[in-house]
């Protein structure tokens, strides 16, 4: 019962901190790590031990799946070459550099330092997605950072297995064997993830029950992960492939009502899991530090050296790679701001921590590996996390709100124009009553006029139009509140059933949500 109470208290703490992070508009992962660290330092706080099985099986699949589902196919196809370079070359370079630095400045031997390098070599998709969710990065830059973190698992996992086998001296590992294992992990995970996606798509096309659709969506990442791990391939790669494939076809698998429900359910699940796991990172560090020997008391300096090495190697790789990509894109002058943003966005998080926890206990330097891994995760999440928005803003590559608003208004014009064109065709065919056509035309015309007003150059008149639009939305919200109160009165007086009340309330809620989005 004590463990259950601890988990519940952790959920409450994480939810409160994440809520304040959203209100203060600061990165929730960074504040959660700080809050977890602060709580762990309080006297009487129970010691938290993180199980690698819990993180790998319970936490990672839905978070990875949610990140992969948001991956747009068009931008992914445009950046697959640099993603491939970063997912292999940068991972190898980061592992080698960290191993070299760690062998020089820490008590770790070279094989054990290589294990640490393999653990920290890859960026973390959970942290990258959580930190980048509120940044207005250009689409290709956002996809490049996110795709790199999603697809570098196979490389880092092969490196980790090779490094552990060398460190514990269980077998001699050659480069050919490592290459074969890489193909097995990446290729097998890709095949299993694609197969799971195909089966799930087939089932969802024949399903119209919102509850069943929600259950299928929640089970899909776990099925992809368990099947891949059971086949001794990469479960992370399998989940990512399944998420990318199904995310690109999601609009064709369900209707609007089910999509709204799936979005709400998955948003809740992701919020809770992210909140808990980032809090755990901060909670676990003090207990890991207490397990160190007296010879490892200089671990803060070791952690800073390793974190600085990761940032330096990443920047040295991204500067020439960005120059080549920009030159191929017809850009004559190098933009140094892009590699700086890409470097600062490469944070570590849940996946490296899970890898460090799975290091065999027989390895002599395991406690120091755990402390350094957790410390580097904390440093990147806190330092880079709190300053990432400022770096993006000062770089000048972030999309301005006016640009996004004009793009959306232009698209609304096209959509309303297409609808009016279809109404004209129906009017000529005389297949629909004029009353219905007039009602539909008025609605589409109002949307078209509103979109054109947003696209117009700012003038005194447009300011008045904008003010009128704001007043309209506020008054409509007030009217919705009055209607909701009247609906509750009808239900309290037993004049309508609960089913009718829920249905009408949902309609009012959807309209209020549309007003909020506007």
N, C-alpha and C positions, 0 to 999 in steps of 0.2 A: 504493500500500500504506500510505503514511503516513496518508492520510485514513481508510482502513478501521481502522487501529489507533487513531486518535483517536476514532472513533465507538465502537469497542469499549470503550476506556478510559472514555469518557463514560457508556456504559451501565452499566459496573461501578460507577463513582462514584455515579451517580444511584440505582442500586439500593441500594447501601450506605446512602446518606444517607436515602433514603425508608424503609428498614427501621428505622433508628434513630429516625426521626420517629414511626413507628407505635409503637415501644416506649416512647418518651418521651411519647407522646400530645400531640404538638404538630403544627401543620399542616405536612404534607409540602411543599406548594408554597413556603411561606415559607422553610423550612430549605434546600430545594433551591436557591432563588435565592441565599441567603447563601453556601452551599457553592460554587456556581458562581462567585460574585464573589470569594470567597477564593482559589479555585484560579487564576482569571485573573490575580490580583495576584502570584502566585508567579513568580519568575524562571525563564525557560525554558519557560513554558507557551506552546504554539503558539497563534497568533492564530486565533480562530474567527469565520468569516463565515457568517451565517445567510442562506439563500436563501429568498425569499418563496414560490417555487414549491414547495419542500420542505415548508414549513409548511402552505401552502394545500392541497396535493394529498395529502401523506402523513400529516400529523399531525392536521389539523383534522377531516376527515370521521368517523373512528371515534370521536373524543372527543365531537364534537357528537351523533353518533348515540346513543352510550351515555347521554348526558345526556337526550336527548329521549325515549328509550325508558322512562326512569324517571318521565316526566311523567304523573301520574294525570289521566285525563279529567275526573273529577268536580270536583276542585279547580280544574282549568284553566278549566272552564266557569264556575265561580263568580267567577273573578278576571279574566275577559277584558277587562272595561272598564278597570280601572286598568292592566292590562298594555298595552292599546292607548294609553292616555294617556302612560305612561312610555316606550313604544317609539317614540313620535313627538315629543310635546311636550318631554319631558325631554332627548332627544337633541339637538333643535334648540336648546334653551336652553343646554345644556352646551357645544355647539360655539360658539355666539355669545359666551358668557361667557369661555371659554378664549381665543378669538380676540381679544377686547377686552383681556384682561389681558396676553396675550403680546405684543400690539402695543405696549403701554405699557411693559412691564418688560424686554423682550428686543429684540435688534437686528432681529427679523423684521419685514418689512413686513406691512401689513394682509392682502393676499391670501395670503401665506405663513403668517401666523398663523392664518388661517381653515382652511388645510390641517391645521395642528396640531390645531385645535379639532375638525375633522371626524374626525381619526384617534382622538382620545381621547374622543369624545362618548358612545360606547356602552360599557356594562359587558361583561365577557368571560364567556361561558358556561363555558369550561373552568375558569377560576380560581374562579368562583362555585360551580360544582358541586364542585370539589375541596375548597374550604374549607368548604362547608356540609354535606359528607357525614357528618360526625360530630357535627353540632349537632342537638339535640333541639328544633328549632323546630316550632311548630304547623304543620299541613299547609298551610294557605292562605298563611301567611307564607313558608314554604319555596318553594311553587309560584310565588308572586308574584315573588320574587327570581330564581328560576331561569328562569321563563317570560319575564320582561323581558329577561334577558340572551340568551335564545335568539331572540327575535322582533324585536330592535331592529337586526338586521343590515341589512335593506333600507334603513332610514332613514339609517343612518350611511354605508352604501356610496354612496347617491345623493349625500349631502352631500360625501363625499370626492371623487367624480368631478367634481361641480360646482366644488368648491374648487380641484382640480388644474387644471381647464380654465381657470379664471379666473387662477390664478397663473402659468401658462405662456403665457397669452394666445393660446390656440389657437382659441377661439371664444367668442362671446357667449352666455351661458346665461341663459334667462329662467325664471321660476317655473313657467310652463306646461310648458316642456320638462322641468324637473326633476320635476314631478308625473307627467308621462307616463313618465319613466324609473323613477320609484318604482313605479308600477303594473306596469311591465314586469318589474322585478326581483322585487317581492314576489309579484305574481300569477303570473308565469311560473314562479318557483321553487316556488310552492305547487302549481301544476298538475303540474309534472314530478315533484315529490316524491310527490304522491298517486298518480300513474300508476305510478311505480316501486314504491310500497308495494303497489298492487293486483296488479301482476305477480308480485312476490316472494311475496305471500300465496297466490296461485294455485299457484305452484310448490311452496311449502313444505307446502301441504295434501296434495300428492301425493308427498311425499318422506318416507321413513322411515329413511334412512341417516344416522346421526349425523355422519359425516365430511362428507357432502354438505351437510347442514344447516349445519354449522359454516362451510364454504366460502361458502355463500350468505349467511350472516349477516355474514361479514367483507367480502364484495364489495359488499353492498347500499349502504353509505354512499358508497363510491367511485363506484359507478354513478350514484347520485343526484347527486353533486357534479359529475362529469365531464359528464353529460348536460345539466345546468342551465348550467354554464359554457360548454359548446359552443353552447347556444342563447342566449348573452349575457344570462342571467338570474342570479339569486342562487343560487350553489351552496350556501351556508350555509343559506338558507331551504329549499331542496329537501331537504337532509339532515335538517333539523329536522322538517319535515312528515312525511317518510318514517319517521323514528324515532318520532314521536308516534303515527302511525296504526298502525304495526306493534307498538309497545309496548302499546297498548291491546288488541290482539288476540293477543298472544303465547301466552297460555295455551291458546287454541283452535287454534293452528297446530302445536304439537309436544306430545310426551308428556313425562313426568317425566324419563326418562333423558336425552333430548336437551336438555331445559332445564338439567339439571345440568351437562352438558358445555359448553353455550353460555355459561353463567354463568362457569364456570372459565376458558374460553378468552378471553372478552371481558374478564374481570377482569385477566388477565395482560397482554393487549394495552394496556388503558387504563393499567395501572400503569406499564408500560415507557414508553409515549409521554408520559404526564404527567411522569414522572421526568426524561426526557431534555429535554423542551421547557422545563421550568422551570429546569433547570440551564443550558441554553443562554442564557436571558435574563440570568442573572448573568454568564456567561462573556463575553457579547458587549459588555457595557457598557464595560469599560476600553479595548478596541480602538476603540470609537466615540468615546470621549472623546479619545483620542490623535489622532483625525482632525480635531478642532476647530481653528479658528484662534485666535490670541491674543485676538481681540475677544470670544470666547465663553467665556472662562474663568470667568465668573460663573454658569455653567450650574446649579450646585447650588441657588442662590437662585431661578433661573428655575423649576426643577423643583418646588421647594417651593411657589412661588406658584401654579403651575398645579394641583398636587395639592390645595392648599387651596381653590382656586376650584371644582374638581369636587365636593369634599365639601360646600362651602357651597351651591352651586346644587342639589345633590341633596337636601339637607335642606330648603331653601326650597320645593322642589316637593313633597316627600313629606308635610310637615306638613299643608297644606290638603287634599291628596288623601286622606290617611289619615283626617282628620276627616270628610270627606264619606262615605267608605266606612263608617266606624263609625256615622255618623248614619243612613245607609240601613239598616244592620244592627240598628237599635234601641238603640244604645249612646248614652246621654245624656251621659256624661262622656268627654272626650277622653283617650285614653291616649297620652302622649308617648313612651312607651318603644318602641312599634312603629316610628314613623318613624326613631328613632335607630338601631335595629337594622337596618332596611332601608337606611339611609344608609351605615352602616359595612360592610354586606355587599356594597356595589357596587364591587367591585374591578376593575381593568383587568388584562389578561394577554396571551394569545397573539394574539387577533384584532387588537387595536390595533397590536401589533408587526408582524404581517404586513402591515397596511395601510401602516405607516410605511416598511417595506422596499420597498414597491411604488411609492413616490414617485419620479417621474422624476429621473434624475441631473442633468438640465439645470436643475433648480430650485435657485436660489442658496442657500437656507437648508436644504437637505436634511440635511447633517450635524448641524445643531443640532436639527432635527425628530427625527432618529433618537435622539439623546442624550436629549432631553427625554421622548420617548415611552418609551424603555427605563427612564429614571430614574423616571418616574411609575409605571410598572408595578412596578418594584422597591419603591418607597415604599409603594404600596398593598398589595402582597403581603406585605411585611415588617411594616409598622406595623399595618395593619388585620388582616392575617392572624394575627399573633401575639396580638393583643388582641381578636379577634372573639369567641372563646369566653368571655372574661371579660365583654365587653359583654352578650352574650346571657344569661349567668348572672346578672349584676347587674340586668338589665332585669326579670327575673321572668316573662318570657313563655315560657321554655323549658318543655317538658313534663317533669314529674318522672318518674323511673324507675318509681315506684309506680303512676302513672297509666297508663303504657304497659304495665306488667305486668298490671294489673287488666283493661285492655282486651283484652289477648291471652288471659288466662285466661277471661274471659267468652265470647270467641269460641270457645275450645276447648270450653267447656261446650255451646254451641249445636251445634258440629260433632259432638261425641260423642253428644248427645241425638238428632240427626238420624240418626246411624248406628244407634243402639239402636232407634229407631222403625222403621227399615227392617228390622232383624233380627226385630222382633216381627211385621211383615207376612209375612216369609218363614216364620216359625215357624207362623203360622196356616195358611198355604198348604201346609205340610208338603212343600215342594219341595226342602229342603236337609236332610241328615242332622243329627240333634241334636248329634252330636259336633262337627261343624264350627260349628254355631250357638253352642254353649257356648264354644268356643275364641274365636270372634270377640267374643262378649258379654263375656268376661272381659277381653279387651284394651281394649274401649271403656269398660267400667266402671272399669278402672284409670285411664284417661285422664280420665274424668269426675270421679272422686274426687280426682285430683291437681289438676285445675283448680278444683274447689270448695275444696280446702285453700288454694290460692293466693288465692282470693277472700275467705276467712274473715278475720275481724278478728284482728289479732295477739294471741295469747295464749301462755301457757306451752306449751299442747299443740301449737299451730301451730308454735312454735319447734322443738319436738321432731320434729314431722312434717317440717319443713324440713331439720333436721339429718339425719333418716333418709333423706330424698330425696338429700341431698348424699352421704351415705355410700353409698347404692345406686349412684349414678352413678360414684363413684370405684371401687367394687368391680367394677362392670361394665366400666369401662375396664381395670382390671387383668386381668379375665378375657379381654377382647378381646386384650390384649397376649400372654397365654398362648396363646390360640387362634392368633394370628398366628405366634407362634414355632413351634407345633406344625405349622401349615400349611407353614412353610418347611422344617421337618424332613422332612415327607412328600415335599416336592418334591426335597430334597437326596438322599433315599434312593430316588428314581426310582419312587415308588409312585403319584404322580399326574402328570398332564401340566401343561405351563405354562398351557394354556388354563383348566384347572380351578383351578389356583392363582390366576390373575388374577381369575377370576370370584368365587371365595370371598373373596379379599382385598378386592375391591370391596364385597362385601356387608358385611364387617366394617368397612370404612372408612366406609360410609354410616351404619351404626349408631353408630359412634364420633362422626361428625359430628352426628348427631341428639342424642346425649348432650351434646355441647359446646354446641349451640344451646339445649338446655334449661336 
